[in-house]
Amino acid sequence: MKPGGSFLLALLSIVLVISFFAGPSAAQEKVTMAGMATFGGAYVGVDEINRAKDFFLNEMGGKVFNKPIEFIIIDDEGKPAVGARKVRELAESKGARFFDGPASSAVGMAVSQVAKETKSILIGSFGADDFTGSQCHRYAFRWGLSAYGAIQQTIIPLIKKFPAAKRWYTITPDYIFGHSLLNNAKEVFNKYGIEHVGNDMHPIGQTEYSSFFNKAMAAKADVVVFLNFGKDTVNSIKQAGNFGLAKKAKLLAVWTQGTQDLVEIGPEAAEGVYLGCQFWHNVDFPGTRAFVKAWQDKYNVPPSYPEAMHVEQFRMMAMGIEKAKSLNTDAVSKAMEGMKWDGVTGETSIQSFNHETRKNYFLLQGKPKKEMKDPHDMASVVSFGSSLKTQAESACKMQ
Amino acid sequence: MNAGLILVQLLNGITLGAIYVLVAVGLTIVFGMLNIINFAHGSLYALGAYFAFMVATVIGESSGSFWAAAVVAPVLTGIFGAIIEITLLRRMYHELHEYQILLTFGVAMVLQEIIILVWGTYGKSIPMPSQLDGVIHLGLFTFPTYRIFLILFTAVTCLGLWLMIEKTKYGSIIRAGTENRNMVSCLGIDINKVFTVIFALGVGMAGLAGALSLPMRGAQSAMGDSIMLLCFVTITIGGLGSFTGAILGGLIVGIVESMMALVWPQGGMISIFAAMALVILVKPTGLMGLK
């Protein structure tokens, strides 16, 4: 071998040895967190999670537990198999153990199973009750209220506000999230003597709702309840406005994205419509005010529900790690149980028996355009509160 | 269920059909005359909606902003289509259909991402034009004035388009060019320009449909996907390359979708595909198709 070749071979060997020892150490120094979003379709949320990630990393100085955060955003494509596969790949290849949950309940339930198997912390706000109900496990945490809580905090206040409104019609997306909301709604209807005069199921991504409105009008509904989400909610409320349905019945969208949906619907169609939301930027809680101010300083617009959700969920993971003083997910899970803080929706705490978060859920009403003080002042708060199942009522048997 | 509800659903179905007709007519013009299946047609429908939003936003809130958008957006979409035809499609006329499909499919994906890059993932919306806001009372039911306008406008547009193609000199050049482009070239007519105009016209129809659907449904980046699927079903039912077939197919798809919502809402799409399958079994070339 030529002298130059020997030198190169020696140099290469040194580099390889250094890499061998440096590689695992470099991986141990990082905390890998992952956020899931759908990059397209009815539940698209890629912009929101990216902004939330940047906000969070800026807030944390890029570190948690004195270790740099490696943040990965994955596209679950709205498909359970894809979401589950990507989470498993990240858990196995990169050692990721902290996941911020998807928008879709179907994806979330699939991912939850993977999180349980890989002992990864999963914090989600998708609606399916089973996530922290019958399918609960020690690594699964819920920030947003479940379908049960959303129904309690929207339908019941309206029943009390309009006692003469006895005929209610529902429009429901035909998958686990919609079924959860519908089942909970039916329980409330039965309890309060409401006549459920009709229900229409529709696939996710439905673009035309006019037929359902005609049926609701034919049924002489006093209230029409939209149990859908995302683009489905936007399309249905917009078209309800076109049909003048708001003049014939009260409209309630149980689960919305707040400002994001209101801007898309437009103030003309949103006026007078009741909307449930996990977060509203214009409430007077210290945690909300601080978060909204910091967000507006960075992005010049108030945060929407998805953005607030992601930030709060990232913060929960970070708080859990800091409190546990460990990256071990069993320790983090234990540390998160009973945690209390001043969150983006007010006082917030985590229940130990099922890992659900006690936080406020808001019932809003769309404002007339002339009453809006700024382009995002599109709704007023009608009521807020938190509704969680007690341990006796819960189907969760934590393992 | 009563007769009134059925009638209103029928009217609703015709409204839905009107949107599908506008999109399908554009696709049929391109396929019938250029023999190209344009998989980017749905994305161009979405682009038309976003162009309309852009024009309405620039003009600002006024009673004329929608009308300006409805005129300018199809023109902008047509110009965009002309650019695609000149730079890309022109090179593919003599290639296999498979390559044309791949190209237009790629264009569709690029267009969707461009929409997201320019306008973001949040949906866009404009209010109903004030002249067409409100509802018409039909006994127990109400029906939006805008949707009645949509039906009538679509009918007038299709009639005007048919007259232009069948009864005007330029229409005869277009028809001759699709029959025998070489002969038309020999007669001193720039056939490339003719084909560009045809493609721009077809794409402009998609842009018009997008602009008209904007106050009703809003604009979302993925809106082209669902309309594309329904558009292909429409032209399959009506007959590939048939102008009247596109109209008939669009109305059938809209009415089936609307009527199924009365009896089995989750089965809307299944019913549409079942109708397509039935037509293919009975008449493989479609109801009005010749090839």
Interface residues (C-beta under 8 A of the other chain):
Chain A: G40 G41 V44 G45 V46 D47 D174 D200 M201 H202 P203 G205 T207 E208 S210 S211 F212 N214 K215 M217 A218 K231 V234 N235 K238 Q239 N242 F243 G244 K248 Q260 V263 E264 I265 G266 E268 A269
Chain B: M1 N2 G4 L5 V8 Q9 N12 T15 L16 Q112 G120 T121 Y122 G123 K124 S125 I126 P127 M128 G134 V135 L140 F141 T142 F143 P144 Y146 R147 P215 M216 R217 G218 Q220 S221 A222 M223 S226 E257 S258 A261 L262 P265 Q266 G268 M269
